[in-house]
Amino acid sequence: MQNFNLHTPTDFVFGKEAELRIADMLKKYNAKKVFVHYGGGSVVKSGLLGRVEDKLTGAGIAYVKLGGAQPNPIDTLVYEGIKLCKAENVDFVLAVGGGSAIDSAKAIAVGSLYDGDFWEFFDGKPVERALPVATILTIPAAGSEASNSMVITKTGATPLKRGCNTSHIIPVFSLLNPELNYTLPPFQTACGVADMMAHVMERYFTTVKGVEISDRLCEAILLTAITEAPKAIKDPNNYTARANLTWAGTVAHNNSCGVGRIGDWSSHILEHELSALYDVAHGAGLAVMFPAWMKFVHEADLDLFAQFATRVWNIPPSSDKKALALSGITAMENFFSSIGLPINFAQLGAKKEDIPTLVKTLHINQGDSFGNFVKITMDDAQKIYELAV
Amino acid sequence: MQNFNLHTPTDFVFGKEAELRIADMLKKYNAKKVFVHYGGGSVVKSGLLGRVEDKLTGAGIAYVKLGGAQPNPIDTLVYEGIKLCKAENVDFVLAVGGGSAIDSAKAIAVGSLYDGDFWEFFDGKPVERALPVATILTIPAAGSEASNSMVITKTGATPLKRGCNTSHIIPVFSLLNPELNYTLPPFQTACGVADMMAHVMERYFTTVKGVEISDRLCEAILLTAITEAPKAIKDPNNYTARANLTWAGTVAHNNSCGVGRIGDWSSHILEHELSALYDVAHGAGLAVMFPAWMKFVHEADLDLFAQFATRVWNIPPSSDKKALALSGITAMENFFSSIGLPINFAQLGAKKEDIPTLVKTLHINQGDSFGNFVKITMDDAQKIYELAV
């Protein structure tokens, strides 16, 4: 087990009507002027934004708002938010939505306390401070409601999708009401499940030995996702399934399941190029790239892939570790298919002939190689994309 | 799943030489005058206390110290610590040791900011503030390094052992170096394992339905303890086993595995009387009381006990839920025995003829009944103690 630091300071309020606690929680954390950031129409149409605004107004908490965050949130909206926060002397950022609204809000929180261009932080400059961020989560998936990470796409002829990690953007508090997920369509629910499972699996596949506790914690989250996802897709108003998935999504990415390990993150890196080029849902892209990456790397640790097959996919133990490993990968593909996710380029709407373009922007973003479980070169990346076709 | 709040703000530094970070961490959290609290000789003899004092002196951090915390920490030492903290204008409490030193330090932290008798908080008065507490953990077991709870024994003709929970005593930071556990004798290691498993099982056995995520998280911790405990007992210097057990002990009791559930805590309540009367190790008492409690209550939810048997103890599924439930309980007893723990009064050194005394003080401490999974009356308690004989 590796030495580690773990600090998960987010104050969670979880359950029915959790969003109605917003004014109390903002006061608890001394918010004076709040920037409310949200996405498209559903937060407005569902009445959620109105309920939040009513609570703020009722409690005498000043706020400004900006909508428009979209899947794969973009730099131009971040610039707009930063300008507004600076002009209005905002001291607290509240995201209402899913991972996109939260990531966009995090970037705005960082940029609002910086005189230069916020994109510098996505080019590697260390973040030194940010406005406090809180969230009301409507889509469990990205885990951004408790994570130290954000992903933003720089628009342009060749879009660049990049991540940035810093403890300064870990939400101060997050309000999670699983009922807010009832309106999520089955496909979007499934994409969220793939995303949370990917967050766990990026941590699970590690070269670090002797990490039974985090092996088991990772498996616990995966087993929950596998059990509960079909229920939420079959019956969108199944509170129990929504609640279990919501919390699974949170602990999948607050690093509590990754302690003592070194994560890999290659599948995320490979997927980012897909969603930047095609604007496909991140979770759908992960359902395509994770199996392909596994097919490429599993021989690096057949014991770990065999453990994954037996403990997560309930495949009977066998002395043929290679066969066991492949059975686990197939079981995962079958599961993704069963909940309506694509598992290859054709189903995703990606094109084999774009692979050189994908590898080219990957090279711009990642340099010559990436990944920790197995080091992936650009040649390897090309092969993995081909395995995904 | 129940609505819940979860706030686990403890900043963890985990791994080899973690204790050497003490001065940095105290400065990070603005400690000016530190009260260092510890137990008996091992913290002194091992050189740990000296290393900590050297770091404080080197960093120019003022401190006073008080040793003497003992298993089942007592009120008289708490009064002494409070007097010292008040006299020296201490603003930060650092516990160096196991659960006893930490619990004693927590009570001192609460009492140091209160003009009355700290025992009032153990009589039910809500805690409103406390000095910040941090820990350097030497014995993984009690989970006190990340929990909101403390247990103190009021000395006297009939000792009273009582708990008190408040968010004000959740440690600000905890430094966990598994190497510090190398000197723990096998029996004490085993007692710690029983304690952490009990913390999980008190949460696991609940009447709340639809809590797959926390079912699985609980099982993850139990499975880790079962796998790693024999290794640490066989080879006390097995870093991997010590590290997995240390972290298992922490997450067993910071409530991350108990989300959405209502815990039971009857076995703890029943055990408190044993360790108050006989001064036996808490973990040893739990290894005796938990199986007895299970034998008394399992019919209240055979499905849950069957799940416990199959998922935690790897017993093949069966349509005979009752037999499955009993097999799980037996498997747990066998495990406790295999790591050298007592599983009945005779092995613990408790006496059948003392049961009326145990029930009498239990009644004083708990009123007419306790427990959430099954309500336990005083008659029930007598029967459970008899099952433990």
HADDOCK unambig.tbl for C-alpha pairs under 7 A between the chains (distance, minus, plus):
assign (segid A and resid 1 and name CA) (segid B and resid 240 and name CA) 6.35 0.50 0.50
assign (segid A and resid 3 and name CA) (segid B and resid 14 and name CA) 5.57 0.50 0.50
assign (segid A and resid 3 and name CA) (segid B and resid 15 and name CA) 4.28 0.50 0.50
assign (segid A and resid 3 and name CA) (segid B and resid 16 and name CA) 6.65 0.50 0.50
assign (segid A and resid 4 and name CA) (segid B and resid 13 and name CA) 6.23 0.50 0.50
assign (segid A and resid 4 and name CA) (segid B and resid 14 and name CA) 5.23 0.50 0.50
assign (segid A and resid 4 and name CA) (segid B and resid 15 and name CA) 6.50 0.50 0.50
assign (segid A and resid 5 and name CA) (segid B and resid 12 and name CA) 5.40 0.50 0.50
assign (segid A and resid 5 and name CA) (segid B and resid 13 and name CA) 4.65 0.50 0.50
assign (segid A and resid 5 and name CA) (segid B and resid 14 and name CA) 6.02 0.50 0.50
assign (segid A and resid 6 and name CA) (segid B and resid 11 and name CA) 6.19 0.50 0.50
assign (segid A and resid 6 and name CA) (segid B and resid 12 and name CA) 5.10 0.50 0.50
assign (segid A and resid 6 and name CA) (segid B and resid 13 and name CA) 6.81 0.50 0.50
assign (segid A and resid 7 and name CA) (segid B and resid 9 and name CA) 6.70 0.50 0.50
assign (segid A and resid 7 and name CA) (segid B and resid 10 and name CA) 6.42 0.50 0.50
assign (segid A and resid 7 and name CA) (segid B and resid 11 and name CA) 4.64 0.50 0.50
assign (segid A and resid 7 and name CA) (segid B and resid 12 and name CA) 6.11 0.50 0.50
assign (segid A and resid 8 and name CA) (segid B and resid 8 and name CA) 6.36 0.50 0.50
assign (segid A and resid 8 and name CA) (segid B and resid 9 and name CA) 5.98 0.50 0.50
assign (segid A and resid 9 and name CA) (segid B and resid 7 and name CA) 6.69 0.50 0.50
assign (segid A and resid 9 and name CA) (segid B and resid 8 and name CA) 5.98 0.50 0.50
assign (segid A and resid 9 and name CA) (segid B and resid 9 and name CA) 4.25 0.50 0.50
assign (segid A and resid 10 and name CA) (segid B and resid 7 and name CA) 6.41 0.50 0.50
assign (segid A and resid 11 and name CA) (segid B and resid 6 and name CA) 6.19 0.50 0.50
assign (segid A and resid 11 and name CA) (segid B and resid 7 and name CA) 4.64 0.50 0.50
assign (segid A and resid 12 and name CA) (segid B and resid 5 and name CA) 5.39 0.50 0.50
assign (segid A and resid 12 and name CA) (segid B and resid 6 and name CA) 5.09 0.50 0.50
assign (segid A and resid 12 and name CA) (segid B and resid 7 and name CA) 6.11 0.50 0.50
assign (segid A and resid 13 and name CA) (segid B and resid 4 and name CA) 6.21 0.50 0.50
assign (segid A and resid 13 and name CA) (segid B and resid 5 and name CA) 4.64 0.50 0.50
assign (segid A and resid 13 and name CA) (segid B and resid 6 and name CA) 6.81 0.50 0.50
assign (segid A and resid 14 and name CA) (segid B and resid 3 and name CA) 5.56 0.50 0.50
assign (segid A and resid 14 and name CA) (segid B and resid 4 and name CA) 5.21 0.50 0.50
assign (segid A and resid 14 and name CA) (segid B and resid 5 and name CA) 6.00 0.50 0.50
assign (segid A and resid 15 and name CA) (segid B and resid 3 and name CA) 4.27 0.50 0.50
assign (segid A and resid 15 and name CA) (segid B and resid 4 and name CA) 6.49 0.50 0.50
assign (segid A and resid 16 and name CA) (segid B and resid 3 and name CA) 6.66 0.50 0.50
assign (segid A and resid 210 and name CA) (segid B and resid 240 and name CA) 5.59 0.50 0.50
assign (segid A and resid 211 and name CA) (segid B and resid 244 and name CA) 6.77 0.50 0.50
assign (segid A and resid 212 and name CA) (segid B and resid 224 and name CA) 6.06 0.50 0.50
assign (segid A and resid 212 and name CA) (segid B and resid 244 and name CA) 6.56 0.50 0.50
assign (segid A and resid 213 and name CA) (segid B and resid 220 and name CA) 7.00 0.50 0.50
assign (segid A and resid 213 and name CA) (segid B and resid 221 and name CA) 6.58 0.50 0.50
assign (segid A and resid 213 and name CA) (segid B and resid 224 and name CA) 5.52 0.50 0.50
assign (segid A and resid 213 and name CA) (segid B and resid 244 and name CA) 5.65 0.50 0.50
assign (segid A and resid 213 and name CA) (segid B and resid 248 and name CA) 6.52 0.50 0.50
assign (segid A and resid 216 and name CA) (segid B and resid 220 and name CA) 4.75 0.50 0.50
assign (segid A and resid 217 and name CA) (segid B and resid 217 and name CA) 6.02 0.50 0.50
assign (segid A and resid 217 and name CA) (segid B and resid 220 and name CA) 5.51 0.50 0.50
assign (segid A and resid 220 and name CA) (segid B and resid 213 and name CA) 6.99 0.50 0.50
assign (segid A and resid 220 and name CA) (segid B and resid 216 and name CA) 4.75 0.50 0.50
assign (segid A and resid 220 and name CA) (segid B and resid 217 and name CA) 5.51 0.50 0.50
assign (segid A and resid 220 and name CA) (segid B and resid 220 and name CA) 6.35 0.50 0.50
assign (segid A and resid 221 and name CA) (segid B and resid 213 and name CA) 6.58 0.50 0.50
assign (segid A and resid 224 and name CA) (segid B and resid 212 and name CA) 6.06 0.50 0.50
assign (segid A and resid 224 and name CA) (segid B and resid 213 and name CA) 5.53 0.50 0.50
assign (segid A and resid 240 and name CA) (segid B and resid 1 and name CA) 6.36 0.50 0.50
assign (segid A and resid 240 and name CA) (segid B and resid 210 and name CA) 5.59 0.50 0.50
assign (segid A and resid 244 and name CA) (segid B and resid 211 and name CA) 6.76 0.50 0.50
assign (segid A and resid 244 and name CA) (segid B and resid 212 and name CA) 6.56 0.50 0.50
assign (segid A and resid 244 and name CA) (segid B and resid 213 and name CA) 5.65 0.50 0.50
assign (segid A and resid 248 and name CA) (segid B and resid 213 and name CA) 6.51 0.50 0.50
